[in-house]
């Protein structure tokens, strides 16, 4: 009988032990685990350039490949993996005109652990709404307003501007903000120019559409709260309307594009838009002079999946400055205090026809499309709990919105459920149906001790045949401790494995 003590300080629990004189193992010997001890942190998985690719499909002609950030994940930071999946998926969502996939307007991805401890990667679509409680809106007025109001005008159209009692101002006091974040994949806030005339001073003319990274009380809103915005102004000196981009509260050089207003409240007037598209927020003008509409990009700002809240700010009084056809795609996953529901998009768009002068509209009923998720490696799919790198395994998921749910529990970060002691360069007579082959398993340990560490001595040793018909001389023994699905975990300090050869 021989006792062999293996030690390791490798953080992945790999035991690579050399012996100067070699260890002679007689023919037809058996080997057994006497005890094992290790201080564990939980499962570990290295995302690298070999296994970090995922492909998602939300329609036959809408397929995107994402690359996760290379990083080492373990029990304490698995939330970061799901956040990276979520962000990278959203970064690849963008609207493409002409391909017929308008369902991406308002689309947002979410990744995390759901009921049963299983991975869920899903997308939903935030509906385009005015949230004003008027016209075609199916919800109460959800905007927090200061000196502004929505009113119902002719043809059941909804108009937004300063309250009738307010005078022109060069401050940001006449404004409204909706304290619910925008859809992060391809969300937007929009409006159509309704009225823009001269109050008699450039700094008290026009209005601003904006995104803010915070949702302050509208009485406390300041110019510095604007992350990105579009200023629509009227120059008192030249008598010419103008557009200007606003970045981080600073108004940029005026655009050469002159705002077009055919008449007060006309559906032919220009529309303005701030759209999250991929990894940036674009400021767009849908310019209608001459028709057909020309989409003009005023500029953009880099976007890192922050929460963005929509704002409308009025410099001019209600007689001289109004917007209509306001629209906002509210995030389907953002948790807010307001009672926000997800109504269907109005088919009639406040009785305004979806003509050539309209920005691209989301469908009134979300399309049923072909959905699919494909992992670039079995290792990443296994780590997340998916039984196959392709979901669904056959065909596609036919759905308006899709949820890809793992079959197996994501145990990393939720507690390790068992261990395998595996020999890597010594053959033993042990087999595993999970791998459908011999796997050189020395022992299977059901769980950790009460503290979460691995301290185990079997109640009685079970020797396993080495099947060595001749004596062996071992100068190196390699072993490892892994989870029951063969994934690694982080080991702190020195680990011990004691073996007995008989």
C-alpha positions in Angstrom: 0.0 0.0 0.0 1.2 3.5 -0.9 0.0 6.9 0.3 0.5 9.8 -2.2 -0.1 13.4 -1.2 -0.8 15.8 -4.0 -0.7 19.6 -3.4 -1.6 22.6 -5.6 -1.9 26.3 -5.4 -3.3 26.6 -9.0 -6.4 28.8 -8.9 -8.3 26.4 -11.3 -7.7 23.4 -9.0 -5.2 21.7 -11.3 -2.8 19.4 -9.5 0.4 18.9 -11.5 2.9 17.1 -9.1 6.4 15.9 -10.0 8.4 13.3 -8.0 12.2 13.2 -8.3 12.7 9.5 -7.9 9.5 8.3 -9.4 6.8 6.2 -7.7 6.7 2.5 -8.6 3.2 1.1 -8.9 3.0 -2.8 -8.9 1.1 -4.5 -11.6 -2.7 -4.9 -11.2 -2.9 -2.2 -8.5 -5.9 -0.2 -7.4 -6.1 3.5 -6.4 -8.6 5.2 -4.1 -9.3 8.7 -2.6 -8.4 8.9 1.0 -9.3 12.6 1.5 -9.5 16.0 -0.3 -9.4 19.6 1.0 -9.8 22.8 -0.9 -11.0 26.4 -0.3 -13.4 27.2 -3.1 -14.9 30.4 -4.5 -17.4 28.8 -6.9 -17.5 28.1 -10.6 -15.1 29.9 -13.0 -15.2 30.4 -16.7 -12.8 32.2 -19.0 -14.5 34.0 -21.8 -11.8 34.5 -24.5 -11.6 35.1 -28.2 -12.1 31.4 -28.9 -15.5 31.0 -27.2 -17.0 34.5 -27.0 -19.2 34.7 -30.1 -23.0 34.5 -30.1 -25.3 34.9 -33.1 -28.9 36.0 -32.7 -31.7 36.0 -35.3 -34.9 38.0 -34.8 -36.1 37.6 -38.4 -35.0 35.7 -41.5 -33.2 38.8 -42.8 -32.0 40.2 -39.5 -29.1 38.2 -38.1 -26.4 39.7 -35.8 -23.1 38.3 -34.4 -21.8 39.6 -31.1 -18.5 39.2 -29.4 -18.5 39.2 -25.6 -15.7 40.9 -23.7 -12.9 38.5 -22.7 -13.0 38.1 -19.0 -12.7 35.6 -16.1 -16.0 34.9 -14.4 -16.5 33.3 -11.0 -19.1 33.2 -8.2 -18.7 36.9 -7.3 -19.1 38.5 -10.7 -21.4 36.3 -12.8 -23.9 39.3 -12.9 -21.3 41.0 -15.0 -21.5 38.2 -17.6 -25.2 38.6 -18.0 -24.8 42.4 -18.2 -22.2 42.0 -21.0 -24.5 39.7 -22.9 -27.3 42.1 -22.6 -25.2 45.1 -23.6 -23.5 43.4 -26.5 -26.9 42.2 -27.9 -28.4 45.7 -27.6 -25.3 47.2 -29.2 -26.1 45.2 -32.4 -29.7 46.4 -32.7 -30.2 49.1 -35.3 -32.9 50.1 -37.7 -32.4 49.4 -41.4 -34.8 50.9 -43.9 -36.0 48.8 -46.7 -35.6 45.3 -45.2 -39.1 45.1 -43.6 -38.0 44.5 -40.0 -39.7 47.5 -38.3 -40.2 45.4 -35.2 -36.7 46.4 -34.1 -38.1 49.9 -33.3 -38.4 49.8 -29.5 -36.7 46.4 -29.2 -34.5 45.7 -26.1 -32.6 42.6 -25.0 -32.4 41.3 -21.4 -30.2 38.5 -19.9 -30.2 37.1 -16.4 -31.3 34.3 -14.1 -35.0 33.6 -13.9 -37.2 31.2 -11.9 -35.6 27.9 -11.3 -32.1 29.4 -11.4 -31.8 29.1 -15.2 -30.4 31.5 -17.7 -32.9 33.5 -19.8 -31.9 35.6 -22.8 -34.9 37.4 -24.2 -36.1 40.5 -26.1 -39.3 42.5 -25.8 -40.5 45.6 -27.6 -41.4 48.9 -26.0 -44.4 50.3 -27.8 -44.4 53.7 -29.4 -46.8 56.0 -27.5 -47.3 59.6 -26.5 -48.1 58.6 -22.9 -50.2 61.8 -22.8 -53.6 60.3 -22.0 -55.0 62.1 -25.0 -55.8 61.2 -28.6 -54.8 57.6 -29.4 -52.9 57.2 -26.1 -54.2 54.2 -24.1 -52.6 55.3 -20.8 -53.0 58.3 -18.4 -50.6 61.2 -18.8 -47.3 59.8 -17.4 -45.1 62.9 -18.0 -43.9 65.0 -15.0 -44.6 68.5 -16.2 -43.6 72.0 -15.1 -45.5 74.8 -16.9 -46.2 72.5 -19.9 -49.3 70.7 -21.0 -50.8 68.4 -23.6 -54.0 69.5 -25.3 -56.3 68.0 -27.9 -56.6 69.9 -31.2 -58.3 69.5 -34.5 -58.6 66.0 -36.1 -58.0 64.5 -32.6 -54.3 65.5 -32.8 -52.4 66.0 -29.6 -50.3 69.2 -29.1 -47.6 69.9 -26.5 -46.3 73.2 -25.5 -46.0 75.6 -22.6 -49.1 76.3 -20.5 -51.1 79.2 -22.0 -50.3 81.4 -18.9 -46.6 81.1 -19.4 -44.5 83.8 -21.1 -41.4 83.2 -23.3 -38.3 82.3 -21.4 -34.6 81.7 -21.8 -34.5 79.2 -18.9 -35.4 75.5 -18.8 -38.4 75.9 -16.5 -41.0 75.1 -19.1 -40.4 71.4 -19.6 -41.6 67.9 -19.1 -39.8 64.6 -18.5 -41.0 61.0 -18.4 -39.3 59.1 -15.5 -39.1 55.8 -17.4 -36.0 54.8 -19.5 -36.0 54.4 -23.2 -35.7 51.0 -24.9 -31.9 50.4 -25.0 -31.7 48.4 -28.3 -33.4 50.7 -30.8 -35.5 53.2 -28.8 -36.4 56.7 -29.6 -38.2 59.9 -28.7 -39.8 61.9 -31.5 -42.0 64.9 -32.3 -43.3 66.8 -35.3 -42.9 70.5 -35.6 -46.3 72.1 -35.2 -45.7 75.8 -34.5 -42.4 77.8 -34.5 -42.7 81.6 -34.8 -40.8 84.6 -33.5 -41.4 85.8 -29.9 -39.1 88.8 -30.6 -35.9 87.4 -29.1 -33.7 84.5 -30.3 -33.1 83.1 -26.8 -36.8 82.8 -26.1 -37.7 81.2 -29.3 -38.4 77.5 -30.1 -38.0 74.3 -28.2 -35.7 71.3 -27.4 -36.1 67.6 -27.6 -33.6 65.8 -25.4 -32.4 62.7 -23.6 -31.2 63.0 -20.0 -29.2 60.4 -18.0 -31.2 61.3 -14.9 -34.8 62.1 -14.2 -34.8 65.1 -11.9 -37.9 67.0 -10.9 -38.8 69.2 -13.8 -38.6 72.3 -11.6 -34.9 71.5 -11.1 -34.0 70.7 -14.7 -30.9 72.5 -16.0 -29.1 72.7 -19.4 -26.3 70.4 -18.0 -28.9 67.6 -17.6 -29.1 67.3 -21.4 -27.1 64.3 -22.6 -28.0 64.8 -26.2 -30.7 67.1 -27.7 -31.9 69.0 -30.8 -32.6 72.7 -30.5 -35.2 74.0 -32.9 -34.8 77.8 -32.9 -35.8 81.0 -34.6 -33.1 83.7 -35.1 -34.7 87.0 -34.4 -32.0 88.9 -36.4 -32.1 87.0 -39.6 -35.7 85.8 -39.3 -34.6 82.2 -40.2 -35.4 79.0 -38.3 -32.5 76.7 -37.4 -31.5 73.3 -36.0 -28.6 72.8 -33.6 -27.3 69.7 -31.9 -26.8 69.8 -28.1 -24.1 67.5 -26.5 -23.7 67.3 -22.8 -25.6 70.6 -22.3 -23.5 72.5 -24.9 -25.2 73.8 -28.0 -23.2 73.1 -31.2 -22.8 74.9 -34.5 -26.1 75.4 -36.2 -27.0 73.1 -39.1 -27.4 74.3 -42.6 -30.7 72.5 -42.8 -33.6 75.0 -42.2 -36.6 73.6 -40.4 -39.6 73.2 -42.7 -43.1 74.1 -41.5 -45.7 74.0 -44.2 -48.4 75.3 -42.0 -49.4 75.2 -38.3 -50.0 71.6 -37.3 -49.5 70.3 -40.8 -48.5 66.6 -41.3 -46.0 67.9 -43.9 -43.9 69.6 -41.3 -40.4 68.3 -40.3 -40.1 65.6 -37.6 -37.2 65.4 -35.1 -35.9 62.3 -33.4 -33.3 61.1 -30.9 -32.7 57.4 -31.6 -30.6 54.8 -29.8 -29.1 52.7 -32.5 -26.5 50.2 -31.6 -23.7 51.8 -29.5 -24.7 55.4 -30.2 -27.6 57.9 -30.0 -28.3 59.7 -33.2 -30.0 63.1 -33.6 -32.1 62.9 -36.8 -34.2 65.3 -38.8 -36.9 64.0 -41.2 -36.8 67.0 -43.6 -39.8 67.5 -45.8 -38.8 70.2 -48.2 -38.9 69.0 -50.9 -40.7 65.7 -50.6 -40.1 62.8 -50.4 -38.7 63.0 -46.9 -34.9 63.2 -46.5 -33.4 61.8 -43.3 -30.6 64.2 -42.1 -28.3 63.3 -39.3 -27.3 66.2 -37.1 -24.8 64.2 -35.1 -24.5 61.5 -32.5 -23.1 60.7 -29.1 -21.5 57.4 -28.0 -23.9 55.2 -25.9 -23.0 52.7 -23.3 -26.4 51.3 -22.4 -27.2 53.9 -19.8 -30.8 54.7 -18.8 -32.0 57.7 -20.9 -35.1 59.7 -20.1 -37.0 61.8 -22.7 -37.6 65.5 -22.3 -39.3 68.3 -24.1 -38.3 71.9 -23.2 -40.0 75.0 -24.5 -38.4 78.5 -24.8 -41.3 80.1 -26.7 -44.8 80.5 -25.3 -47.7 78.4 -26.5 -48.7 80.8 -29.2 -45.2 80.7 -30.8 -43.9 77.1 -30.0 -45.7 73.8 -30.1 -45.0 70.2 -31.0 -47.3 67.4 -32.0 -47.1 63.7 -32.9 -44.8 63.1 -29.8 -43.7 59.5 -29.5 -41.5 57.6 -27.0 -40.6 53.9 -26.9 -40.5 53.0 -23.2 -38.2 50.2 -22.1 -40.1 47.0 -21.5 -37.7 46.0 -18.7 -37.1 49.2 -16.8 -38.6 49.2 -13.3 -40.1 52.6 -12.4 -42.6 53.9 -9.9 -45.1 55.0 -12.6 -47.9 52.7 -13.6 -46.6 52.1 -17.1 -48.3 49.5 -19.3 -47.3 48.4 -22.8 -50.3 49.2 -25.0 -50.4 48.3 -28.7 -49.2 51.0 -31.1 -52.0 53.0 -32.5 -52.7 51.9 -36.1 -54.0 55.3 -37.1 -51.1 57.3 -35.5 -53.5 60.0 -34.3 -55.3 59.9 -37.6 -52.1 61.0 -39.4 -51.4 58.9 -42.4 -48.1 57.0 -42.5 -47.2 58.8 -45.7 -43.9 59.5 -47.4 -43.3 62.3 -44.9 -43.5 60.1 -41.8 -40.5 58.7 -40.0 -40.4 54.8 -40.0 -43.2 53.5 -37.8 -43.2 50.3 -35.7 -46.0 47.9 -36.7 -49.3 48.3 -34.9 -49.2 44.5 -34.2 -45.7 43.0 -33.7 -44.8 40.7 -36.5 -44.3 36.9 -36.0 -40.8 36.2 -37.2 -38.1 33.5 -37.1 -36.0 33.7 -34.0 -32.8 31.7 -33.2 -29.8 31.8 -30.8 -26.4 30.2 -31.8 -23.4 30.0 -29.5 -20.0 29.9 -31.1 -18.8 27.3 -28.6 -20.2 24.4 -26.7 -18.3 25.6 -23.6 -20.1 28.9 -23.3 -23.5 27.3 -24.0 -22.8 24.6 -21.3 -21.6 27.2 -18.8 -24.9 29.1 -19.2 -26.9 26.0 -18.8 -28.0 25.4 -22.4 -28.1 21.8 -23.5 -27.2 22.7 -27.1 -25.2 25.6 -28.7 -28.2 26.1 -31.0 -31.6 27.2 -29.6 -34.0 25.9 -30.7 -32.1 22.8 -31.9 -34.3 22.3 -34.9 -35.9 25.1 -37.0 -36.6 28.5 -35.5 -38.8 29.9 -32.7 -41.8 31.5 -34.4 -42.8 34.4 -32.2 -43.4 38.1 -32.0 -41.0 38.5 -29.0 -38.6 35.7 -28.0 -37.2 34.2 -24.9 -34.4 31.6 -25.0 -34.4 29.6 -21.8 -31.7 27.3 -20.6 -32.6 23.7 -19.7 -30.0 23.3 -17.0 -29.6 25.3 -13.8 -26.9 27.9 -13.8 -25.2 26.8 -10.6 -22.3 29.1 -10.7 -22.8 31.8 -8.2 -25.8 29.9 -6.7 -23.6 27.3 -4.9 -21.6 24.3 -6.2 -23.7 21.2 -6.2 -21.0 18.5 -6.4 -17.4 17.7 -7.5 -15.4 15.2 -9.5 -11.8 14.2 -8.7 -10.3 13.4 -12.0 -6.9 11.9 -12.9 -5.5 13.3 -16.1 -2.5 11.1 -16.9 -3.3 7.9 -15.0 -5.9 5.6 -16.6 -8.5 4.1 -14.2 -11.6 2.0 -14.9 -14.3 4.6 -14.4 -16.9 5.8 -16.9 -19.3 8.8 -17.2 -22.6 8.7 -19.1 -22.5 12.5 -19.4 -19.5 12.1 -21.7 -20.5 8.6 -22.9 -16.9 7.4 -22.3 -14.2 6.6 -19.8 -13.2 9.7 -17.9 -10.6 8.6 -15.3 -12.9 9.6 -12.4 -11.3 8.8 -9.1 -14.3 10.0 -6.9 -17.6 11.9 -7.1 -18.2 14.1 -4.1 -21.9 15.2 -3.6 -21.4 18.7 -2.0 -19.2 21.0 0.0 -19.2 21.3 3.8 -21.4 23.8 5.6 -19.0 26.7 5.0 -18.9 26.1 1.2 -15.3 24.7 1.2 -14.4 21.2 0.1 -13.3 19.0 3.0 -14.1 15.4 2.4 -13.0 11.9 3.5 -15.1 9.0 2.1 -16.7 6.8 4.8 -14.8 3.9 3.3 -12.3 3.9 0.4 -13.4 2.4 -2.9 -10.3 1.2 -4.8 -10.5 1.5 -8.6 -8.6 -0.7 -11.0 -5.6 0.8 -12.7 -5.4 -2.1 -15.1 -1.7 -2.0 -15.3 -0.6 -5.5 -16.3 3.0 -4.2 -15.8 4.6 -2.1 -13.0 4.3 1.7 -13.5 6.9 4.3 -12.6 5.2 7.6 -12.1 7.4 10.8 -12.0 4.4 13.0 -12.5 0.7 12.8 -11.5 -1.8 15.2 -12.8 -5.3 15.5 -11.3 -8.0 18.2 -11.0 -11.1 19.0 -9.0 -14.0 20.1 -11.2 -17.7 20.6 -11.0 -20.0 17.7 -12.0 -20.3 19.2 -15.4 -16.5 19.4 -15.7 -16.3 23.2 -15.5 -13.7 24.8 -13.3 -14.0 26.9 -10.2 -11.5 29.2 -8.4 -9.5 27.6 -5.6 -7.8 29.8 -2.9 -4.7 28.8 -1.1 -3.3 25.2 -1.1 -5.5 22.3 -2.1 -4.7 18.7 -0.9 -5.6 15.4 -2.5 -4.5 12.2 -0.6 -4.4 9.0 -2.7 -3.9 5.4 -1.6 -2.5 2.8 -3.9 -3.1 -0.9 -3.1 
